[in-house]
Amino acid sequence: MKNSYKLMQIVLCFAIFAAILSCATSGPVKPAPVLATGEWMTYNDRGSDGGSSISVLNEIQEEINGEMVTVYHVTGNVTEQFEYGFAGWGLDADDATYGRYKTADALSFYILGDGKKYTIKFKIDSVTDYAYHEYTFETTAGEAEYIEVPMMFFMQPAWGNPIRFDQTLVTGVEWQTHESWRPDSFEIKMWNFKIHQPAPVKSSGKPAPVVPVPGGTFEPFTLELTDNFEYGNGYQGALRRPDLMNGYRIRAGETYTLKITYSASRDLENDLCIGFADTTPTANYWKALSWNQRGDESPDVVIPASKAGEVVTAEVTITTIAAATGGSPAANTLIFETVGAGRKGAKGSGVQGKVTLSITEFVFAKQ
């Protein structure tokens, strides 16, 4: 079996940047990562009448790339006897490790995988529906890889009840098989699970950096809702102004308020719906950030249909259910849409045609 280390490119880039920065500046040194300690354990879906299995973790000494390391060998099989079959392993941490979890800025480990995807879950007690904050990573069959996960990378799956990530409420760290490849067997070896702490804060005597603050009061502007029947069943407009979020990245569980006054260029056939979406390639061009979870991707913010030229004033509250992939306007787009007569899947089939909103008042804020 081939055992050559393959560093993730993102980690390598961070390392190069850090090396360059250290030559030009001086400041507090980041502490060396500390090995997480406790008792390892396994789990599976038998409690949900599933048929997945996982071996007891075997702790062995093994030479990898000329270095003797303590390796935890895990094998198992995931079935679909339970619809969402799974198996996993985790660390029942001691008090010292739990304390380090609460202030960590990253977690890292080495893994020799089998070419399958896995997730690492950071469990907090305020999540009660199993939708724990997680990070998905890929493995390469037969290659030992170093995985480093900054705490900001942990995100909840879209199906869960959105809960703010508070790592001080940690209840455990676990790894789990990924839904993309069940049913199948798996085998991994993992070692050197470590906790990284941030460098001590050193006052520079300079003003603190400005933290992006979403929102503002905008001058009157227009927004065109164009035919979107190629993908949906109506007309859609995307507000991607840099001064809407000011570089801020939407997180799950946040609340935003909007006071808006507008008139439409024609009668609206149906209600006007408003919500956030991530429209970047990273999000596959559509990731609902504030749409409800009924399964129909309908936003919870709805303003009744109006007549052409009718002045409408509304004050709405938008609650986010997922995190954007970045701070760009495209990743934090405010979507306006309305359903109309046309054929879904047929580009340009809208009967009434595009509609323009003349917006004379727009006051947006994060609560």
N, C-alpha and C positions, 0 to 999 in steps of 0.2 A: 504493500500500500504506500502510495506517495505521500510524504509528510513534509512538504515545503511550505513555509509561512507565506501567506498572501495577504498583505495589509490592505485594508479598505482605502480607496483613493482619497476619500474625504479626510480620514485620519492622517494620511501622509501629508496632505496639503496643509492641515492644521499644524503639523509638526514642523514643516519647512517654514511656515509663516512665523511660528513661535521662535524658531532659531534665529531668523533674520531680526525679529523684533528685539530679542534679548541682546543682540550686538549693538543695537542703537539706543536702547533705553535701560534703565535700572529701576528696580522696584521690588516688591515682595515676591518671594519665590514660592511657587505653588508646591504644596506638600506632595511627597511621593504617595501614590495610591496604596491603600491598605487592603490586605487580603480579608475577605468576608469570612466569618467563622460561625459555626453552628452545626446542626445535624441535617444532613440531606434526606429528602423524602421524595416519594413518587405518588401520583394519583391518576385516576382514569374516570371513565364515564359509567362505571358499574352502578353508581348511585342513581343514575337516570335510566337503569335497565339496559345499558349499553353492553357491548361485547369487546371493547378495546382493552388491551393489556399492555403492561410495561414492566420491565424487569426491576428488581431491587437494585439500587445503585451499587455498583461494584467499585470500590476504591482501590486502584492499582497504581503501582509505580511503573512508569514507562519512559523509555528514552525516545524523545522526539527532536529531530534536528540536533542531535548530540547533547541534549539537555535532559536530565532526569526530572520528571514532573509527576505530581500526584494527579492522576486522571480519574474522572468519574465516567464510567462506561454505562451507557443507557441503550437498551434495545426494547422494541415493543411492536405492537400491531394495532392500527386504528381501523375499526369497522364502521359500518353504517347501520348497525343494529339499533343504535340511537341515532336519530337523524343528524345530529350535530356532533358525531363521534369525536373524541379527543383523548389524549393522554399527555401527561406532563410530569415535571419534576421541579423541585424547589429547595430552598434553604430555610430550615427552621432556625432562624438566626438567634445568636445570643444578644444580651443587652447592649454590649459595646457596638456590635454591628448595627443594631436598630438605631442607636444614637447617630452613627455615621450616615445611615440612610437619610436621616432628617435634614442634614446639611450638605449632602453630596451635590456636586454639579455634573457628575457623569458616573456611569457604571461600565466596567469592561470585563472581558473574558476571552479565552481562547477556545476554539471549537474545531474539531475535526469531524466534518459532516458527511452527508450522503447525497448531496445535491438537492435536498428538499428545503422548503421554507419553514421557519419556526418563528415564534413570537416570544419576547420577554415581557412579562407583565409586572408592573409596579402597583401593588394592591394597597388601597387606602380604605379606611372603614366607612367613609361617607358614600362610597359606591355600594349599593345594595342589590343591583340587578346583574351582577357578574360582568358588567361592561367596564372592566378595569382599564386603566391607562396602559397602553402597550406600544411596542415597537416591533415591526416585522423585519426579519433579515433572511437573506439567502445563504445557503452553504454550497460549497463545491466538493463534489465527491472525492474523497481521498486527500484533500488538502487542508492543512491546519491554518486557520484564519484568526486574526485578531479583530474583535468587534468592540468598538467603544461607542456608547450611547449617551450623549448629553441628556440631562434630565428634561430639557425643553423638547426633546424628540418624542416623549411619551404622550400619546393621544388616545382618546377613547374611540371605540368603533362607533359608526354612525347610528347603529340601532339602539344604543343605550341612552338612558336618561342622563343628559349632560350635567357633569359635576366638575367644579373647579378643581384643578390639580393642586393639592396641598400635601406635599411629601412629608410634612410633620405628622400626618395621620397614618403613616405607613403601617401595614399589617403583614407584609411579606413581599418577597420577590420570587417569581416562578417563571419557568419556561414551558411552552406548550406547542404541540403539533399544530400545523397550519391547515385551515380548511381546504386549501387549494388542491391538496393531493390525496385526501382520503377517498376510498379505503386503500391502505397499503401498509407495509411494514417499515420500520425505521431503525437507524443505529447511529449514535453520535458518541463522541468522547469530548469532555469539557474539562477545563482546568483554569486555575488562576483567576477566579472570579474576584475582582477588586473594586473598591470604592474610591472615587476621586473626590477630593475636596478643593474648593476654590482657594486661590491665594489670599492671604490676609489683606484686608483693606488698608491702604496707606494713603493718608491725606496728601494731596499734591498742592494744596493751597489755592487750586483753581476752582472756578464754579463747577458744580456738578453738571454732567451732560444733560441736555434737554431730552426728556422722555416724550416720545410721540403721543399727542393727545388727539383723539378723533373728534371731528365735529367742527361746527361753525355756522355762521349765518351767511347765506349766499345771496348775491345780487340776482335779480330776475334772469331766467334762462329758459331755453326750450329743450324738450327731450322728445325724440321721435321714436315711436313704437312701430317697428316694421314687421312685415309678414314673417312669421316663424313656423309656418305649417309644415316645413320640411322636417322639423323636429318635434313640434308640439301641436297645439290646437287653437292658436290665436296669434296675437301680436306682442312683441317684446322690445323693450328698450333697456339698455345697460348704462348705468351711470358709473363711469370710471374716472372720476375727477381725483387728481392727486391730493387735493385739499379736503376730500371727504374723510379720509382716515389719517392723512398726514404721516404715512409710513407705518402706522400701527397695524399689527396683524390680529385679526379676530380670533378669539378663543371661545371654546364652548362654555355655555352658562352665563354669558354676558347679556346685559340689557342696554338697548339703545332707544332713544326717543326721537320722533320726527314730527315737527309741525309743518304742514305743507298746505299751500293755497295754489290752486291751478284751475285752468279751464281747458277743455279738449276741443280740437278742431272739428270733430264730428261726434255724433251720438255714439256713446260706448254701448256695444251690444251686451256686455256683461260687466261685472264688477272689476275694479282695478285692484290688482294684487301686488304686494310689495314684499320683497325678501332679499336676503344676502345669498350670493353664490360665489364660489371660486371657479373662474373661467379660464384658468391657466392650463397649458399642456400637462403640467405635473398632476393636475386634478382631472385629467382626461376631459378637459374643457367644460366640465359641469360637476360641481360638488355642492350640494345644498348646504348652506351654513345656518339657515334659520327656518327652513321649511319644516312643516310638522312631520310627525312620524306615523301618519295613518297609512303610508304606503303609496299615496297618490301624488306626492310632491306638491301639494297645495299649500301655499303660505298661510299662516295664521292671521296675517295682516291683510284685511280686505276692506276696501272703500266702495260703497254702493255706486253702481253705474250712474253716469250723468249725461245730460243733453249737451249738444254742441254749444259752446260759449257759456255754459252755466259755470259760475264761480263756486268752487268747492274748497272748503277749509276742513282739514282733519288733523287730529293729534293722535298718533299711533305709537305703540310700544313694540319693539322687535326683540325677541329673545333668541340667542344663538344656540345651535345644537351641535356644532362641530367647529373645528379650527381650520383657518385658512393655511395654505402651504407657505405663505410668505407675506411680506408687507406691501407688495405692489398693488396698484389700483385694480389690475385684472384679477388678483387673488381675493380682493375684498370688494366685489362689485355689488352695487345695489340694483336689483332687477325690478322693473315695472312691467307687468304683463296683464293682458285682458283677453278672454276667450271670445272668439268670433266665428262666423259661418265660414267654412272652408273644409278642405280634405286633409286630414292629418297624414303626413308623409309626402304630400304633393307640394313642392316648392311653388310659391307664388299663387296659391289657390284661394287666398283670402278674398271673400266677396266684397267687403266694404273697403279694403285697402288700408294703408298705414294711417296712423293717427298721431297728431303732434300735441303734446302737453305744453301749454304756456304756463310756466311756474313763476309766480310772482312773490312767493314766500317759501323759504326753505330753511328751517332751523333744526339742526341735527346735533345730537350730543350722546355721549356714552355716560351711563349712570354709574 
